[in-house]
């Protein structure tokens, strides 16, 4: 630590940013990609047709399929086609996401779809780092606190922060990196504070369970029931009495008028007198994340049994913050805004990490520098390359693996994940055996080529897949320009005192 408060904040900002910045970069990159997780899902499963089918027709075809193949199941889950997820999927049990059978929305027939982690992998990695869920949530929460500390200390040490926003001096080595780091941080400071704080709010009951422990004796179910999210209980005897299922089309129309676009429905105890139909809204029509906002109908008479509960002030505030983080509102304009802000945030973190090495490069690279200091400096260089360009290479490598791996491969999803981490590990090894500048150029160039090459797999048959290919093409061109720029850049040599005196004398 240093003598003054500002110096202490600068010390904390520098070393906390370096030590944790590599993982924070990974969290921001995968979070940025997760903005378009459903679009990536659609691209990574090309067998799913992109068709415009009404949700009522799709629901009736799904029910017809379940009546034939799963008439005795205790629960039917149906994921309806929507703007961002054109597929129709059915399942049994309580599992709504993943698994089940994919149907053709036009015919209701089962279709073979390759197993793929899809864009859901980036979403899961974003908040767990692919660790076991509970461990991952706590690790990412700790990193979020580090990010908040970095933001606050950054504000403290840059006293002329808004003046620095309008200052950028290109081709000045260390000065250019610092200018870009400051400008990008100031430009998106409200976004950085919001996205970091709301990320902590999502798992507030996990991080700080004292409130539920004190008021509900640690009973989370009682807590959610107090918020109006209690599930409607039904008499068990009715589940043994056969009964015909009501036509779901009018119920879907009523639910859509109340909830907006629907994401799917669950039918509990189908073909019995205890049948209950729960319709759930699609995320995206309001800022508050509508978890638990289902309408429940009697599956035989069609009577509305449970309407959407009113949120109390505290849970509503929490759901609004969660909705701000997930960006499920505002349609594609809002998603593109979050995506661009995420890209700039990644560049801000990356520029800070690179700045550390640029600032100390001349000092630690000299022959007179301490051997241990040179070794630690080399470790920082390798980690910068491996965790920045290497991670980008691994992300696009996952997309290639989703198309190149045999469709019939057992545990195909696991092999996609192995491909991601395998490419990432190879990138780290490559950075450790190559000079830093060459490693940057080679990895960025390879990532650019792989991004541009995604178009070779097709994906031009519908708007969503075309959007993924076009976005990858743009990112590939930008990464190629960065690789060319790094290759052309020359390290700025500081002039010594004697040289400056000679220039003045001349």
N, C-alpha and C positions, 0 to 999 in steps of 0.2 A: 504494500500500500504506500501511497505518497503522502506528502505533508499537507497539502490543501485539499478541500472537498472536491474541487474540480479535477485535480490530479488523481484523486482516489476513484472518482467516477470514470475517468479516462482509462485508468488501469483495469477497472472492473469491466468496462465496455470492451476493451481490447481482448482480454484473456477469456472472458466468458463467451464473447462472440467467436473466438477461434476454437475453443474446446468443444462448444456445443453447436457451433454454426454449421458443421457438416451435417449433423442430424436434422437441424432446423431446415436446412436447404432441402433435404430429402422429404421432410414433412410438407414443405410448401410446394415442391414440384408435384408430388403425388396428389396433394389437395387441389392444385390447379388443374391437373388432368381429370380429377374426379368431378369437376364441374360438368364435364360431358361424359359421365360414366355410362349412361344409357346409350348414348350414341356409339361409344366404343364397344359396348355389349353387342349392339346390332351389327357393327362392322366385323367383329370377331366371330360371329355366328352367321355366315352368309346364307345358310339354308333357310333362315326365317324370311318369308316373303314380306315385302312392304306393300300392303294393300290398304285401301280405304274401306273399312267395313264398320257398320254401326255397332255400337256396344251392345245394343239389345239383340241383334242378330248373332253376334259373337257369343253372347251369354247363352242363348238358346241352343247353339251348336255345341257349346261346352257341356251343358246339362244333358243333352242327348247322348253325348259320348260317355259321360259318367253314369248315366242310367244303364247303359249297356255293359260297361266294364267295371264299375264300382258301385253297384246298387246297394250293397250292404254296408258301405263305409259310414262311419259316424260323423264325418265332416268332409265337405267338399270345398276346396279352395279354388277360386277362379280369378286369374289375373287378366284383366280385359285389355285389349289393344288401345293404345293412346297415341298422342302425337309423337312422343319420344320413345315409346316401346310398342311397336306395331305387332308384336307377337301375342298369341293367345296361349296361356298355359293353365293346366289344371293339375291339382294335387289332392291328396287326402291327408288327414291328420291335421296338425296345427301349423305345419310349415307353409308359409305363404311365399317366401322368396327362395328361389332355387329349387332344384329337384322337380319332381312331377313329370308331366308329359306335355310336350309342345304340340299344339294343334295348328292346322292351317285355318286361319279365320274365315276363309272363303268356303271351305267344304266341311270343316269340323273333323277331318281325318288326321290321325297322328302322323307326324313327320319326324324323320331322324335328324337330330341337330347335334353337332359336335359338342362335346363337353369343353367348356372354356371358362377360365376365371373372369374373363371380360374386364370391363372397366371397374367392376366391383373390387378387383384386387387393389387398384390404386386408392379407392375409397377406404378399404380396410387397412391398408398400409399407412394411410394418412393418420389414423388415430391409434394404431397399435404397433406400427413398425414391424408388422408380421410376427410379433411376439405373441405368446398366449394372451388372450384378451385382457384379463385383469392386470397382468404385468404390463402389457403394452399401454393400457390406458393411464396407468400411474406414471410410466416413463414419459409419455407424451405430455401429460399434465405438468410434470416437472420441467420439461423443455419449454412449455408455454410460459411458465413463470420466468424462466431465463430470458425468453423473448421479451416479456414485459420489462424486465430489468434492463435489457439492452436498449429498448426504446426510451425508457426514462433517462438512463445515463447518457444516451445519445443526445437527448434534448438538453441535458445539463452542460455537457462539454462543448456543444456548439452554440455559443452565445449569440452569434450572428446567423442564426439558422435560416431565416428567411432571405437574408442577403445572399447566403451561399446557394440558395435555390436557383438564383438567376446567374450563377457563376459556373462556367464550364470552360476549361482551357484544354483543348485537344492536343495530342502529341506532346504532352508534358510528363509522361511517365507517372510517377507517384501522384503528382498533383492532379492529373486527369482522373485517375482511379478514385481519389478522394472526392473530387468535384462530382463525379457521377454518383458515388455512394451517398453523398449528402443530398444531392438534388432528388434522387429517387426516393430517399427516406422522407424528405419533407413533403414531396408531392403526394405520397400515399400514407402519410402519418395517421390520419383518421381511420383509414382502412386497416392499417396494421394494428392499431389499438383495438378496433372493433373486432377484427377476426380473431385476435389472440384472446381477448377477454371472453367473447362469446364461446370460444372453444372450451374454456374452462367451465362455463356455465352449463354446457351440455351434460357433463358428468358431475354436477355439483353434489348430488346425493352420494356419489361414490367417494369424492374427495373430502366432503365435509358431512358425514352422516349424523352429526350430533343432534340436529334438529329433529329428524325422524326418530332417533333413539330416545330423545327426551319426551316427545309428544305422543309417539305411537309405540313406544317400547321396542323399537327396531323393526316393527311390522310394516314393510313397504306396501303390502297389499292394502292394509288399513289406510295408509297415507293416500294411495291412489283412489280408494273408495271415497275418501273425504273430499277429493277434488271432483267428484261426480263421474268417475270412470268405472264404476262398479259394473260387472257383467250381469246381464239379466239372467237370473236363475229360472229353470223350468222344472215342472214336476217330472220325476223320473218315470212314472207310470205311463205317461203319454208316449214315451219313446218306443213302447212295445205295441202300439196300435197303428196299423198301416193306414196311410192316407195319401191322397194324390197331392203333388206339389203344385202350387199356384203358378200361373203365368208370371214370369219375372219382368216382362217388358214394362207394364205399367208401374211396377215398383221402382225400376231403374229410372224411369222418367220422373217420378215423384222425388226420388233421392237426388237426381241431378239438378232439379229445380231448387232444391234446398242446399245441397252441398257443392254444386258446381261439377266439373268433370270428375268422373269416377275412375278409380284405379282398379277396383275389383270387388268381389263379394265372397262371402263365406256362407255356406248353407249347412247348418248344424242339424243333425238327426234327420237327414233327407228321407222322404217317402214314409214319414211317420206323422202322427198327430202333434208331436213336439217339435216339428220342423221350424227353424228360425232362420231368417235370411238377413244377414248383416251386410250392408253396403258401406264401403269406405271410400272417401274422396281421394282423388289423385293429388299428390303434393304439387303445389305450384299456383293455386288460385288465390292464395292469401298469404300474408307475411308470417302469421303465426302458424307454426308447424302443426298441422291438424292430426296429431296422434290421438287415437281413441275417439275421434269424432264420427262414430258410425251411427247409422240409423238401423233399427232392428224392426223387422216385419214378421208377422205370423206367416209361416211357410205354407199354411193351408188356406186361410181366409184372406191373406194379404193385408190384414189390419196392422196399422203402425203401433208397435208396442213400446218403443223407446226412441225419442227424438234426440237430437244433438244436445248434450248438456251445455249449460252456460259456464264459461270459464270464470273462476274467481280471479281477483286482481293479481295475486302473487303468482299462481301458475300461468296466467296469461302473459305476464311480464317475462317469465322464463321461456315460454314457448315462442314469444316474439324474438327474444335473443337467439334462441336456437334456429328459428327461421332465418334470421339475418346471417347466421353462419353458413347454413346449408344453401342459401340462395335458391330456394324452390319457388320463388314468387317472381312476377314480372316477366315471365316468358324468356325468349331467347335474347332480347336486348339486355336484360339483367344478367343472364348467364355469360354473355360476351363481355360485359363490364367486369364481372368477377374474374373471368379468365384473363383479361388483359391486366387487371390489377395484380393477379397472381403471378403473371409473367414478370411484371416489373418488380414485384417483391422478391422473386427468385434472383433477379439480376442484382437487386440491392444487397442481398445476403452474399451472393457470389462475389460481387465487387469488394465487399468488406473482407472476405477471406483472401482474395487475391491481393488486396492492398497490404495485408500483413506481410506477405512474402516480398512484394515489390519494395515496401518501405525498408525491409531488413536485408534485402538481397545483396547489396554491395558490401554490407558490413560482415555478414556471415559467410559469404562466398569467397572472401579473400583468404589467402594462405596464412595470414597472420591471425585469423580468428581461432578461437578455442575449438578443439576437435569435437567436444561434446555439443557445443553450440551449433557447429556445422551439421552434425548428425540430426539434431532436433529440427533445424531449419529444413533439412532434406525430407524429414518425415512430414512436415507441414506442406511442403511442395507436393509430395506424392499424394497425400490425403486431399489436397485441393483438386488435383487432376482426377483422382479416382472417385471422389464424392461429388464432383460437379459434372465434368464431361462423362465420367464413367457411369454415373446414375442415368444421365440422359441416354447414353448408349444402351443401358439395360432396359429402359422403358420402351424404346423403339424395338429392342430385341424381343421383348415380350410379344409385341404385335406380330413380328415375323414368326415367332414360334407358334402363335395361334393358327397360322395358316400353313406352316411347313410340317408340323408334327402330323403323323398319320391320324386320320379321323377315328379309326378303330382302336387306337392305342389305349391300353388300360391305364387308369388313373391319369388321364390326359391333363387334367387341371393341375395336378401336382407336378407334372413334367414341365408345364408352362412356367410355374413358379421356380422350378429348378433352373430353367433356362434364364430367367431374370437374374437370379442370384449368381448363376454361373458366369454370365456375361459381366456382371458387376465385379466379381472377383478377378476375372481375367483383366479387366480394365485397371484394377488396382495393381496387379502384378506387372502389367505393361508399363504403368507409370513409374514403378519402382526400378525398372531396368533401362528406361530411356531418359534422356535429358528432359527437363521439365517443359521447355518450349516445344520440342519435337513431340512430346507426349500429348500436349494440348492440341497441337495442329492435327496429329494423326487421329486422335479420338474424336475431335469435333468434326473433322472431315468425314470419317466413317459414319458418324451419327447422321450427318447431313445426307450422305448417299443413301443410307437406309430409310430415312424419312422420305426422300424423293422416290425411292424404289417401291414404296407401299402401293403406288398406283399400278404396279405390275400385277397385283392380285385382283384387279378389277375394282368393284365398289362404285361403279358409275351408274348403277341401275336405279338408284333412288337418291333422294335429296340428302338424307342423313349420312349414308355411306360416302356420297360425293363430298359432303362437308368434311368428313374425317380425312379423306385423301387430299382435299384442297388445303386444309389446315396443315397437314403434315408436309405438303409441298412448300408452303410458305415458310414454315419453321426450318425446313431443310435448307432452303435458300439463305435464310438469315444465319443459320449455323455455318454454312459454307463461307459466307462473307466474314464471319467472326474468325474462322480458321485462317482465311487468307490474310485478314488484318493482323492476327497474332504472328503469322509467318513473316509478314513484311515489317513488323514493328522492330525497332532496334532499341536496346536498353539505353536509357538516358544516363550519360556519364556526368557526374557532378564534377565541376572544376575545382581543383584545389586552390588554396589561398595563394600559393606562389603563382599559379597560372593567372588568377584574377589580377594580381599585382602587375604582372607583365603586360596584361591587356591595358590596364590603366596607364602604365608608363608609356606604352606605345601611343 
